[in-house]
Amino acid sequence: MGRPMANLTLTDDERSELRGCARRPTTAQAHALRARIILACAEGASNGDVADDLSVTRQTVGKWRNRFLEKRLDGLVDAHRPGTPRTVTDEDVERVIATALEKTPKGATHWSTRSMAAATGLSQSSVSRIWRAFSLQPHREETFKLSNDPLFVSKVRDIVGLYLNPPDKALVLCVDEKSQMQALERTQPLLPMRPGLPACRTHDYIRHGTTTLFAALDARTGKVIGKCYRRHRVAEFLKFLRIIDESVPAGLDVPLILDNYGTHKTPAVRRWLARHGRFHMHYTPTYASWINLVESWFGVLSNRRIHRDSFRSTRQLEAAVGEHVAANNEQPVPFVWTKPAADILHSVRRFCLHISDSGH
């Protein structure tokens, strides 16, 4: 006969928490095992039976049974383990963070782990651990550009409204030009991907001219109307408007979302729009190309078809672009806009307040 076991009972909250820990895939395996031990013990099983079912020792089951009885759920957490005293104090951590955020090193624009270590008297590895813990990355920098359009608010509400609540009997098209696409021929053949090695291409190239893609993205379906021209003038833009007019069924209005490029507002374009009353221009705010969904499609085009290829002529480049447009229209995937205009304006306001307090 072994020593008698204390009765282990669980409350509803404890049972729910333990079951969640045992089933949740993100739970640490050691903690999940302890939760399963307690759940099995609560069913009335002996330490030996629980040990056999979970492939652990009886001592392990007894340890966590006793810890739970003593401290309940808190007893399943690893106890503090003695070890070497900390060499980096809280004051050292605060000093590293404050230095990284508020100062710059002499003769440089940003800190490195070595320069920070020299300035604070800590080791490079300690500085690196502190930066990782607080997500500090002085070596990284991103860019931004705020729109200075006086009609920014009304334009954002107008365009986002077209995305989230398009008008009836209308086809909303996002229009823009991807200009100066270069036909670049690599100086040596491309090396295909092999097991363990990525595809390789030379860094140098031969230029064979440029072309411009005029594109209109259907915001609802993801289909694209596209045409390449060698030049980027009002004449080419008017030709593309005629292609759109021929492609869109006659019974639909055509709201066009496009930027403020000069060729979009010339007298010739205005006269053409006056003769085609179903076309309605919706101009994006200045420095706000992110609000035009066709820009996202241009990014996909560059990444999947143009950037890694080699072209011996602009005609070959234009054929590749045409193939991509055709493949896109066979299985179109729309770019779904989800953020309301109020959330966008709130984010811009919060960012403006942030940079106004930056001290620069």
RAMO-V161397 format. One record per residue. PSI is psi in whole degrees, -180 to 180 (* if undefined). Layout:
PSI
PSI
This chain:
128
177
144
143
141
144
130
115
150
145
167
-40
-41
-41
-41
-42
-42
-40
-39
-43
-37
-29
-23
126
-20
-4
140
140
-38
-42
-37
-39
-42
-40
-40
-35
-47
-41
-40
-39
-35
-20
-3
4
151
166
-39
-43
-42
-40
-41
-41
-36
4
47
176
160
-35
-38
-45
-45
-38
-50
-26
-47
-40
-39
-42
-30
-44
5
-138
-32
-22
-14
-5
143
133
158
132
131
150
-164
134
151
137
-19
113
171
-34
-37
-42
-45
-38
-41
-44
-46
-40
-43
-35
-28
-13
164
150
158
128
15
165
-17
162
149
167
-34
-44
-36
-39
-41
-34
-30
-12
11
172
160
-39
-36
-44
-42
-41
-40
-44
-43
-39
-34
16
46
128
76
-22
-14
150
137
167
157
160
117
140
137
19
124
-19
26
-48
-49
-36
-40
-45
-37
-49
-43
-34
-37
-35
-48
-30
71
150
156
150
48
151
106
123
133
116
139
171
131
93
164
41
119
135
100
125
124
144
-18
159
149
140
123
162
143
163
120
-7
134
168
149
146
159
154
-21
161
170
130
137
34
176
162
166
131
122
125
145
114
127
111
-23
-42
-23
1
154
135
119
148
132
137
149
-22
164
80
179
-38
-43
-37
-40
-38
-40
-36
-38
-37
-42
-43
-39
-29
-27
132
148
-26
4
140
158
88
127
126
118
166
-172
26
146
-36
-13
-8
19
161
-37
-40
-41
-40
-40
-42
-35
-31
-14
86
-16
-8
131
122
133
104
137
156
154
145
37
49
-20
-19
-9
115
-23
-23
-36
-38
-37
-38
-41
-42
-48
-44
-40
-19
-34
-47
-39
7
174
130
132
-8
162
-31
-40
-39
-45
-37
-39
-41
-42
-39
-40
-41
-43
-43
-37
-41
-19
-39
72
144
112
151
106
121
129
-19
123
160
-37
-39
-38
-47
-35
-41
-41
-41
-46
-39
-40
-41
-36
-47
-23
-21
10
-15
7
*
